Amino acid sequence: AITGTLALVMLLGRAMTGPLFAQSAWNNVTFTGGEVENPGRNLPRALLIGCLTVVALYLLANLAYVLTLSLPEIQNAPGNRVATAAMQKILGAPGTILMAVAIMISTFGCNNGLILAGARVTYAMARDGMFFPAFAKLNRRHVPAVALIAQGIWASLLTLLRTVTVNPQTGATTYGNIYTQLLEYIISADLVFYALMVGAVIVLRRKRPDVPRPYRTYGYPLVPLIYIALSTLVVLDLAYLAPLTSGIGYLFVFAGLLVYLIWRYLIRRSEFKTLPAFGTEATMEASD
């Protein structure tokens, strides 16, 4: 068994699933890069300002929790709802209602960004001939409607899943949601993809050195290598401490690789073609 400092470090890596999930959409703005004015300037600014703002808000929120609640109160907060416990202690019963409203507003805002950006991934894949052609079509308002609908269906299916726990002593059956498990599914898969994306920067620098680069990575290649190394360590940590939940996330990644290879093979034998660049006249004609 692993003990001592190494065990503490590994548990810290496991505890990072929540914070990493909170930051997991940091790159989503890049999904809309094809529709951003002057992306070489505006995307880096959006990434920097967005990440710093979110980090500052989370630090301030956690500072408020620590100043308001004692350690036992944080550890034993009902349903692990520390924010609600803090607001209830400050404002009483109205604090609980206020926090519920704040969470709803935050959730709607988060969903707005995720819905906007998420559908652009399958849209871009379809445009490159790596997904069903229907996903590359825009409706009359130039929105990828098919991609949005498919994304909504998939998200709904994930939220409808439930856990089933049977008490071995009483035989009582308890049903719950899989929110905690989804965190580890998503983070384990996300970290693999993020490491691959950052690794692609190094590959592109070597294979296509002459491509125009309006934005260059600071501290290249050290910064990308550090990111890849840290992501790999967390991936291995989750695989060791939570093999079931993180393993499902890794299976999704592996399944995606298989689908990619199969799709690539089928494309070579089909008439699928990539579509013209977004915003061109040919794009609008193909989308009508």
Helices and strands as residue ranges (DSSP letters): H 4-15, H 17-22, G 28-35, H 39-68, H 71-75, G 78-80, H 82-91, H 93-127, G 133-136, H 145-160, E 162-166, E 173-177, H 179-207, H 222-241, H 243-268, H 281-287
